Amino acid sequence: MTTMARETTPRTPEAPRDAEVRRHELAAFLRSRRERIAPEQVGLPRGRRRRTPGLRREEVAQLSAVGVTWYTWLEQARDIQVSVQVLDALARALLLDPSERAHLFRLAGAADPTPATTCPSVTPAMRTLLEQVEPFPACLQNSRYDILAHNRTYGLLLCDLDAVPPEDRNCMLLSYTHPEWQSSIVHLEETQRLMAARFRATMAGHLTEPAWKMLLDRLHAESPAFRTAWDRHEVVAHRTKRKEFLNRHVGRVTVDHTDLWLTPGAGPRIVTYVPADEESRERLETLQAMALSRETTPRPVSR
């Protein structure tokens, strides 16, 4: 098994006592999260001789693609450095919710590079703009394909986006790992190939940034199709393109994709999908109405 790159260099002891307390808190937190997960929850067999409550250390190491000895050192509060890529892998292996994930990164003294539920760069005016272009689907993306905000129509175009955890709302990740998103793209293989080529071209300016490396590692780990596309070393620039989607609610929709750049470089942008024909416009209007009805339908009260 290939293990994830990691650093084991001792930390510089600016405040030895505080650092020691933090390491012990991190170790206890990891143990508690590991012991609460049944093997079946992560697709592992329970077996007859299991004495450990929850997962074993070696199972967490396997799920996170790190060495068993190294993970054991973490639970022993050893003085080792932990990369954000490893913290991300541990958070996913241990099925941490957003609050637990944030706690993990704080204990490790690291900044979580994944997009949060709220993004300070998404202003109320920006959200209003996205709403005003409806029924045209539109979203705000950064250069890494993270979906930072979206309108109602976009939220139902390729999948139920609101049901996707915020840290997974990334077009690269969804295009290569999310079955419903993939089934909505009519020309999936071509789309995947072009997205990988654009991602490679853009990443050239972000090669050392943890968030980019973390996304690349995850795509490599979870998608054989991405590995094949990435190994081609193709690069293309962003451009306007006609796209076809097969929406599960309203059927085939043909749109013209346009990027509205918010900065001079290839940074954040508003992505819009303008219907290419009257039938697609009508179907997008139906999709918007469905999204609106979802908002107004009362949810059952839990008892």
C-alpha positions in Angstrom: 0.0 0.0 0.0 1.3 3.4 -0.9 1.5 5.7 2.1 0.8 9.4 2.0 3.8 11.8 2.2 4.3 13.1 5.7 6.8 14.9 7.9 8.2 13.6 11.1 10.6 16.4 12.0 10.3 17.5 15.6 8.6 20.9 16.2 10.4 24.0 17.3 9.5 24.2 21.0 8.2 27.8 21.3 5.9 26.8 24.2 6.8 23.2 25.2 4.1 22.8 27.8 1.3 24.2 25.6 2.5 22.0 22.7 2.5 18.9 24.9 -1.0 19.5 26.2 -2.2 20.0 22.6 -0.6 16.8 21.5 -2.2 14.8 24.3 -5.6 16.4 23.5 -5.1 15.4 19.9 -4.2 11.9 20.8 -7.3 11.5 23.0 -9.6 12.9 20.4 -8.3 10.6 17.7 -8.7 7.6 20.0 -12.3 8.6 21.0 -13.3 9.1 17.3 -11.7 5.8 16.3 -13.4 3.8 19.0 -16.9 5.0 18.1 -16.8 3.8 14.5 -18.0 0.3 13.7 -16.0 -1.5 11.0 -19.2 -1.9 8.9 -19.5 1.9 8.7 -16.4 2.1 6.6 -16.8 -1.1 4.6 -14.5 -3.3 6.8 -15.5 -6.8 8.1 -16.0 -7.1 11.8 -14.5 -10.6 12.2 -15.0 -12.9 15.2 -11.9 -12.0 17.3 -12.3 -8.3 17.4 -11.7 -7.0 21.0 -11.0 -3.4 20.2 -14.1 -1.2 20.4 -14.5 0.5 17.0 -11.7 0.5 14.5 -8.1 -0.7 15.1 -5.2 1.7 14.6 -4.0 -0.2 11.6 -7.5 0.1 10.0 -7.5 3.9 10.5 -4.0 4.0 9.0 -5.1 1.9 6.0 -8.2 4.1 5.4 -6.0 7.3 5.6 -3.1 5.9 3.5 -0.6 6.6 6.3 1.9 4.3 8.0 0.7 2.3 11.0 3.7 3.3 13.1 3.3 6.9 12.3 -0.5 6.9 13.2 0.4 5.1 16.4 2.8 7.9 17.3 0.0 10.4 16.8 -2.2 8.5 19.4 0.9 8.3 21.7 1.2 12.1 21.6 4.6 12.0 20.0 6.2 15.3 18.9 5.7 15.0 15.1 4.4 17.3 12.4 1.2 16.5 10.6 0.5 17.9 7.1 -2.9 19.2 6.1 -3.3 16.4 3.6 -3.0 13.8 6.3 -5.4 15.7 8.6 -7.9 15.8 5.8 -7.5 12.0 5.2 -7.9 11.3 8.9 -11.0 13.5 9.1 -12.6 11.6 6.2 -11.5 8.2 7.6 -12.9 8.9 11.0 -16.2 10.3 9.5 -15.8 13.6 11.3 -18.6 16.2 11.1 -17.7 19.8 10.3 -17.3 20.8 14.0 -15.1 17.7 14.7 -13.1 18.4 11.6 -12.5 22.0 12.7 -11.5 20.7 16.2 -9.0 18.3 14.7 -7.3 21.0 12.7 -7.2 23.4 15.7 -5.6 20.7 17.9 -3.0 20.0 15.2 -2.3 23.8 15.0 -3.1 23.8 11.3 -5.4 25.8 9.1 -8.1 23.8 7.2 -7.6 24.7 3.5 -11.0 23.3 2.4 -13.8 25.7 1.7 -15.9 26.3 4.8 -19.7 26.4 4.9 -19.6 30.1 4.8 -17.0 32.1 2.8 -16.2 35.7 3.7 -15.6 36.6 0.0 -19.2 35.7 -0.8 -21.0 39.0 -0.1 -24.8 39.5 0.2 -24.6 41.5 -3.0 -22.9 38.5 -4.8 -25.7 36.1 -3.6 -28.3 38.6 -4.7 -26.7 38.7 -8.2 -26.8 34.9 -8.4 -30.5 34.9 -7.5 -31.3 37.6 -10.1 -30.0 35.6 -13.1 -32.4 32.8 -12.4 -33.8 30.7 -14.0 -30.3 30.6 -15.5 -28.1 28.3 -13.4 -25.1 30.2 -11.9 -22.5 29.7 -9.2 -19.4 31.4 -7.8 -16.3 29.3 -8.1 -12.6 29.9 -7.3 -9.7 28.8 -9.5 -9.7 25.4 -7.8 -13.3 24.6 -8.8 -14.6 24.9 -5.3 -18.3 26.0 -5.4 -18.5 28.9 -3.0 -22.1 29.9 -3.6 -24.9 29.0 -6.1 -28.4 29.8 -7.0 -31.4 27.5 -6.6 -31.5 26.3 -10.2 -27.8 25.4 -10.2 -28.4 23.6 -7.0 -30.7 21.1 -8.7 -29.0 21.0 -12.2 -26.5 18.2 -11.8 -27.5 16.8 -8.4 -29.0 17.9 -5.1 -26.0 20.1 -4.3 -27.4 21.2 -0.9 -27.1 17.6 0.2 -23.4 17.5 -0.6 -21.1 18.4 2.3 -19.6 21.9 1.8 -16.0 20.4 1.8 -17.0 18.1 -1.2 -18.6 20.9 -3.3 -15.8 20.9 -5.8 -16.6 20.5 -9.5 -13.4 18.4 -10.1 -14.3 16.0 -7.2 -18.0 15.8 -8.2 -17.2 15.1 -11.9 -14.9 12.3 -11.0 -16.5 10.7 -7.9 -20.2 11.6 -7.6 -22.5 9.2 -9.5 -25.5 11.5 -9.9 -23.4 14.4 -11.0 -21.6 12.2 -13.5 -24.9 10.8 -14.9 -26.1 14.3 -15.5 -23.2 15.2 -17.9 -24.0 14.0 -21.4 -20.4 13.9 -22.7 -18.8 12.8 -19.5 -15.4 11.4 -20.7 -14.7 14.5 -22.8 -15.8 16.8 -19.9 -13.5 14.9 -17.4 -10.6 15.1 -19.8 -10.9 18.9 -20.4 -11.4 19.6 -16.7 -8.3 17.7 -15.8 -6.4 19.6 -18.5 -7.7 23.0 -17.2 -6.9 22.0 -13.6 -3.3 21.1 -14.5 -2.9 24.4 -16.4 -4.2 26.4 -13.5 -2.4 24.5 -10.8 0.9 25.5 -12.3 0.6 28.7 -10.3 -0.3 26.9 -7.1 2.0 23.9 -7.0 3.1 24.4 -3.3 -0.2 25.3 -1.8 -1.7 22.7 0.6 -5.3 23.0 -0.6 -4.3 22.3 -4.2 -2.1 19.4 -3.2 -4.8 18.0 -0.9 -7.4 18.0 -3.7 -4.9 16.4 -6.2 -4.1 13.7 -3.7 -7.8 13.0 -3.1 -8.6 12.8 -6.8 -5.7 10.4 -7.3 -6.8 8.2 -4.4 -10.5 8.1 -5.3 -10.7 8.1 -9.1 -8.9 5.8 -11.6 -10.4 7.9 -14.4 -8.7 11.0 -13.0 -5.4 9.2 -12.8 -5.6 8.3 -16.4 -6.5 11.8 -17.5 -3.9 13.4 -15.3 -1.1 11.1 -16.7 -1.8 12.6 -20.2 -0.3 15.9 -19.1 -2.7 17.8 -21.3 -3.3 21.5 -20.6 -6.1 23.8 -22.0 -7.3 27.3 -21.2 -10.8 28.2 -20.0 -13.2 29.0 -22.8 -16.9 29.4 -23.5 -18.5 26.1 -24.4 -21.9 24.6 -25.2 -22.8 21.9 -22.8 -25.6 19.3 -22.5 -27.0 18.0 -19.2 -29.5 15.2 -18.6 -31.3 16.4 -15.5 -33.2 13.8 -13.6 -36.2 16.1 -13.0 -36.7 17.9 -16.4 -34.7 15.9 -18.9 -32.1 17.2 -21.4 -30.9 20.8 -21.2 -28.6 22.5 -23.6 -26.8 25.6 -22.3 -23.9 27.9 -23.2 -21.3 28.1 -20.5 -19.8 31.5 -19.7 -17.2 32.5 -17.1 -17.5 36.0 -15.7 -14.1 36.7 -14.1 -14.0 38.8 -11.0 -10.2 39.4 -11.1 -7.7 40.0 -13.9 -6.2 36.6 -13.4 -7.7 33.1 -13.4 -9.2 33.5 -9.9 -12.8 33.6 -8.7 -15.5 33.7 -11.3 -19.2 33.6 -11.7 -20.2 30.6 -13.9 -23.4 31.0 -15.8 -25.4 28.6 -18.0 -27.6 30.3 -20.5 -30.2 28.1 -22.3 -29.3 27.5 -25.9 -32.9 27.0 -27.1 -36.5 27.7 -26.0 -37.1 24.1 -24.8 -34.0 24.3 -22.5 -35.2 27.7 -21.1 -38.6 26.2 -20.3 -37.1 23.2 -18.6 -34.8 25.5 -16.5 -37.8 27.5 -15.5 -39.5 24.3 -14.3 -36.3 23.4 -12.4 -36.3 26.8 -10.7 -40.0 26.3 -9.7 -39.2 22.9 -8.2 -36.3 24.5 -6.2 -38.6 27.2 -5.0 -41.3 24.7 -4.0 -38.8 22.9 -1.9 -38.0 26.0 0.1 -41.7 26.7 0.8 -42.7 23.1 1.6 -42.8 22.7 5.4 -40.5 20.0 6.7 -42.0 17.3 9.1 -41.3 18.0 12.8 -39.2 15.2 14.5 -40.9 13.7 17.6 
